[in-house]
Amino acid sequence: MTVENTGPLPGSGSARAPLSRQRGGVLRHLRDQSAPVTASALGKVCGLHVNTVREHLDALVDDGLAVRESSRPAGRGRPAWRYRARLPQESPAREYAGLAAVLAAQIADSSDHPREDALAAGARWGRVLTAGREPVTEAGEARTRLVGLLAEIGFAPEADAGAHRVRLTRCPFVETAREYPGVICGVHEGLARAGLAALGATAQDVELLPFAEPDACLLHLGAARDPRHDDRNDDETGGGR
């Protein structure tokens, strides 16, 4: 698989609310700039009114995702503010991302079936995260609970009303996922499969579409299925699509 867009933002490791699509777009354009820019200049790049861009930039500064700097004085009046994207802050989550990169490379290089092994690893992770949680009988509630779990571990999910279509706007391991999408995204799909299976009493389809949108991966949580018609081994892969 070739990754042709930037995909989700890196996971923040915090409880910060997910960015709106427009604000995420402003941040991506800001990251593309080679030097600090004014809100006016960035507005031309984004195709947005300067006041709208300034509002988003100030919010990004408050969230720690951007830095606001004063320009050098040039004539009368106050110097204009310039903005630049802040590098992801170092945190334990970043160190775990480094470990994930090593493990992903190992699976990709040594496994005869890297996707299957990634799904199995994700399934184990999903079962660990949901251990001790009682399953619910209502399929929609199970999907909602899975979305909540994904929010807890840093994916900043945005779900539709029935939690059938979920946008994953952040990824704790997005840098590694761009290099090894079959492995990292396979782990995440296995996590979602096993997590949904543990949280609900009714089996449901799960499909992850990595980097399906410029700013998100898409997770489809589908209708109920009969596990007897699934020719995959759920213990090995975490469930079938």
N, C-alpha and C positions, 0 to 999 in steps of 0.2 A: 504493500500500500504506500502511495506517495502522498504526503501531507502538503496541500497546496494553499492553506490559509493559516492564520495565526491561531485560530481556535480559542479555547477558553483562556481567561487570564490565569496567571499563576495563583495557586491557593495561598490565602493570606495567613492561615493558621489562626484567624481571629473570628469573632462573631460579627464582623462588619457586614452590613446589608449588601446584597448583590447590586452591582451597577445596572442602571437601566441601559437599554440598547444604545440610546443616543449618547449617554455619558461614557459608556464603554468605547464607542466610536471616537469620541474626542480624545480619550486616553490613548487609543491606538495611534491616532494621527500625531499626538504629542510625542509618543515614543519614536515615531519615524523621523522627527526633526533632528538635525545634526547639531543644533545650538538652541539655547533658550529663545522663545518666541513670545510676542505679545498676543493678547487675546484677539486683537484685530487681524493680525497675520494668520493666526490659526483658524479664525473664522472663515477666511477666504479658502483655506485648504479644505475645511470641513463642509463648506457650503451652508453655514449657519450664521445667524445674526450675532454680532459681536457680544451683545448683552447675554444671549443664551450661552455662548461659549464661555464668557467670563463666569457665569453662574456655575457651570459645570467645572471649570478649572478651580474655582474657589472651594467647591465641594471636594474635589480630588486632593487639594492641599489639606483640607481638614481630615481626610481619610488617610493621609500619609502616602498617597500615591503620586503626588506631584510636589514641586518646590516652587515658591514664588520669590523672585529676586527683583530688586530695584535696578533699573537701567542707569547707566552713567548720565549725569546731568548734561543736557544739551539745550542751552538757551533758557528762556523763562518757563515757568510752570513746573509742576512736579514731574519727576522722571516717570516714565511708563513702567508698569510691572511687566516682567517677563517670566515665563513659566517653562519648566523642564520636567520631564518624567523622573521620578525617583526610582532607583534600582530596588528590586525586591529586598526587603529587609532581611538580614540574617536572623535565623531563628532555628530552634530544634527541627522544625518542619523542613527547613532547607537541608539540614544534614540527613534527614530521612530521605529526601529527594536524591541526594548523592548515593545513598545505599540502594535506592530503587534503580538508579542508573546502572550500578554494578550488577545487580541481580538480573535486570532485563537483558544486559549484554550477555551474561552467562547463559540464560535460557535461550536467547537467540542464536548463540554460537554453538551450544552443545546439544540442544534438544532436537530429536528427529521430528517432533510434533510441537513446535513452540506455542501455537495457539491453544492446543488442547491442554498443555501444561500450564499456560497462563490462566485459562478458565478454571482449572482445578485449584490453582493457588488462590484465585479470587474467591472461589466457592468456600475454601477453608476460612478465608478472611471474613466472608459474610456470615458464616456460621459462628465464628468467634464473636463478632459484633452483636449478633442477635441472641446469643446464648442466654437462656433464662427468661426470654420475652415470650409471653403467651400469644399464640396465633389468634387472629380474629376470623370470624366466619364471613364477614362482608368483604368482598374483593376490593371494592373502592377504598375502604378503610385500610386494608393491607397496603395498597399502593401509596396512600397518603403517609402511612407510617414509614415506608421505605424512603419516600421523598424527605421526610424529617431526618431519617438516619443519614442520608447523603448530605443534608445541610450540616449535620453535626460534625462530619469529617472533612468539610471544606470544599464541597462541590458547588455551593450556592445555586441550588436547583430552582428553576422557574417552571412550575407545572400548570397545565391547563386545568379546567374545572374538575374533570374526572381523574386527574393524575394519570392520563393515558400517554400524554406527550410531555416529556420533561426536557427542558433545556439545561444543560450543565454548563454554567457560565464561568466556572472556575475549576481548576484541576490542580491538586497538590503536586502532581508530577508531570506537568505539561511539557517541560523541556525534554524530559526523557521520552514522553509519549510521541513527540514529533520525530524522534530518532528511531524508536522501536514501537510504533503504534500497534502492531500485531500482538505484542507482549503486554504492554501497559494497559492498553484499552481492553485486551482480553481479560486481564485481571479485574478490571472495573466491571466488565460485563458479567464475569463469574460472581463477583461480589453482589451485583444487583439480582442475579438469578437466585442465588442461595439465600440472600436476604429476604427477597419477596416470598420465597418458598417457606422460610421459617416464620415470617410474620403473618401469613395468611393460610387459611385452611384449604383454599382452592388454588390449584395450579394455574399459573398464568404465563403467557409468553413474555419473553424479555428480549429486546434487541437494542444494542448500542450502535449508533452510527457515529464513529469518530470524526471530528472536525467537519461535521455536516454543514455548519454555518460558519461565517467568518469569525464569529465571536462565541461559538458554543458547539458542544457535541450534543447529539439528540439521543435520548433514551426513550424507547417505545415500550410501554407496559400494556400488553394487549389483553384480549379477551381470554376467558377461561379455555383450557385445553384438557384433553384426556391424556394423562401421563402414559396410559397403556399404548397410545399411538406414537409415542416418542421413541425413536430408535437409538437415541443417545443414552449413554450411561450417566445418570445424574450424579452419581458418586464421584465420577471422574471429571465431569465438565461443569457441574453446577446447574444443569438443566438444559433443556433444548429450546431452540427458538420456535 
